[in-house]
Amino acid sequence: MQLQVAFCCLLAIVGILLARIIAALKVHTNPIHDREVKDGEILGNRKGSLFYFVQITDIHISIFRDPNRIPDLWTFCDENLKVIKPPVVIASGDLTDATREQPMGSQQYEEEWRQYSNSVRKCKNHTKAWLDIRGNHDTFNVPSSNSSINYFRNYSAQGRLHSYSYMYTTKEQGYTVNFIAVDGTTEPGTIKPYNFFGIISPEGFAVLEKMKRDAAIGNATFWFGHYPTSTLLSPSPGMRELMNDGMAYLNGHLHTFFMMVPKMHTLHHSGLIELELGDWKDHRIYRILAIDNGLFSFVDLRVHDWPAILITNPKDSMYMQPTKEPLWKMAKSTHIRILIFSKSAIRHCQVKIDDADVGQCLQSDGPLFVLPWNPQDYSKGLHKLEVSAMDSDLQTRNETIIFSLDGSREPFPFGGRFALMSDAVTTLQEQIDMAPGRNMAFLFGDFNTQAQCLFGFLFAAWILPLCILRICHYRILGGAFVKPRLSNDFFGRLARNFWIAAATDRIFIFIMLGMVYLLIGPWFVGELADGLYGVIFLWGTFVGNVYQPGSLSYFYGATHSYSALDYAGSFAE
Ligand SMILES: *[C@@H]1O[C@H](CO)[C@@H](O)[C@H](O)[C@H]1NC(C)=O
């Protein structure tokens, strides 16, 4: 009976957690309001104001691993950047690997930074601005930003000018575009594997608030940094609110969960679109982003994917931002607009809508290809637009988007959003099977809170039954009721194990002390950054004289509680 009550309580807790998550995952659709069109606002066959740039992330230059990372980076610069000619390239952190030969140890290697610096010098031949920012690997073991092993200062493109976050403004094609680089690395930067979460200090937050005010006069602001907001601790009202008027927040760090979540993108309640990018390290991925007369679009590609196709009008319905983009321009446009880049001339470009051929697109100006269309034919609901292109080297590629002209959004597959709380691998795999290529994964809430919830849940699942059973045990001894007969199935045996643990003083006290120690005890004392000693607790880390809240320790604690439960379960088998 008591067990059932305890079980119901646990189910209720899980239910509440799930409800919170589902509420957090809702994405609202807004209708697109019609507008009178003035001259010069029509999206036609002329270029108008068209700006594009490139992002790359998690390069992880290493002197021990994958010697092709650097030659491939040179190919990226000498081929991709040379063809695309973006005025701006963003490198969102983990520029070097800083990992020892044995993967658990970390160290800053000047040689890795020298190689990074040489590569950037090559790349800068094909772009005006290489905007790099630090990631956690770039601060492993780095006690402070003015330490001699903070090689970012001397070897990166921006480090000589900027120690932390910075803003870069460019004027191109009638646009003033601001890029705000968010440095979320911790100071001191601790060793691997404790250095995972980013932290924005109150002072750092104030600096970013000022940049946001300064950026207000531009036409668009892109925020970028290493850490997704789910792994970035920041003062209230938080980064998602701070960045809410930006066109997007671009980052890396999670490596698309080893490509299990190839489209790790989300639209936050604050109105912010967040786009994590797969890594250079193992997958050689990069991203092209464009603002075509106000409409924002992007495509993620691999280094050898040619031709690179980016459809800019109409845009993908998933990423529509009615308060930031003139979405009404799509329904009034006279041409479908596509950016196509390749190493050789484009020979052929075919467009299909809803699987029906609508014609060939023709080059208009530079990489812009256009095809006349009648948007009225597609005014209601969702439609599929497919572009295939072939270049003179006979390389062919396809690009497909789902668009709408009435504000409809493609429904978000639930599985990906659910993934982080349930069994990530199976849910995601199901989702990938269901919607090939179009799965959206959502980084909801923040990892630190989820880790706390998970830890709290597993901790309670361990402690509560023991305490309840111990109370039952004493009441049975006192003659309040007789001991129930336990069945011989899995749950019966599990309950019997718990019962023995609860009823035997020595075991009970041993477990309780162990669990209390998990909560309050220092887990680890040692050198946590170069020359800096520190202590790690469940709830945070003291290093030097700095307290850093939140770390992977809740996950480690949850794993510990889980293995304790699993151990009890294995006895029951
Ligand atoms: C950018 O903003 C300026 C000033 O508000 C405006 O005059 C200009 O038309 C805008 N450019 C584009 C392409 O929207």
PDBQT file of the ligand as one rigid body, heavy atoms in Angstrom, charges set to zero:
ROOT
HETATM    1  C1  LIG A 601      18.528  50.215 -42.932  1.00  0.00    +0.000 C 
HETATM    2  O1  LIG A 601      18.151  51.213 -42.015  1.00  0.00    +0.000 OA
HETATM    3  C2  LIG A 601      18.209  52.520 -42.560  1.00  0.00    +0.000 C 
HETATM    4  C3  LIG A 601      17.935  53.499 -41.446  1.00  0.00    +0.000 C 
HETATM    5  O2  LIG A 601      16.815  53.120 -40.702  1.00  0.00    +0.000 OA
HETATM    6  C4  LIG A 601      17.203  52.640 -43.696  1.00  0.00    +0.000 C 
HETATM    7  O3  LIG A 601      17.254  53.944 -44.273  1.00  0.00    +0.000 OA
HETATM    8  C5  LIG A 601      17.550  51.603 -44.758  1.00  0.00    +0.000 C 
HETATM    9  O4  LIG A 601      16.585  51.604 -45.773  1.00  0.00    +0.000 OA
HETATM   10  C6  LIG A 601      17.598  50.214 -44.121  1.00  0.00    +0.000 C 
HETATM   11  N1  LIG A 601      18.073  49.281 -45.115  1.00  0.00    +0.000 N 
HETATM   12  C7  LIG A 601      17.371  48.216 -45.518  1.00  0.00    +0.000 C 
HETATM   13  C8  LIG A 601      17.990  47.396 -46.563  1.00  0.00    +0.000 C 
HETATM   14  O5  LIG A 601      16.294  47.917 -45.041  1.00  0.00    +0.000 OA
ENDROOT
TORSDOF 0
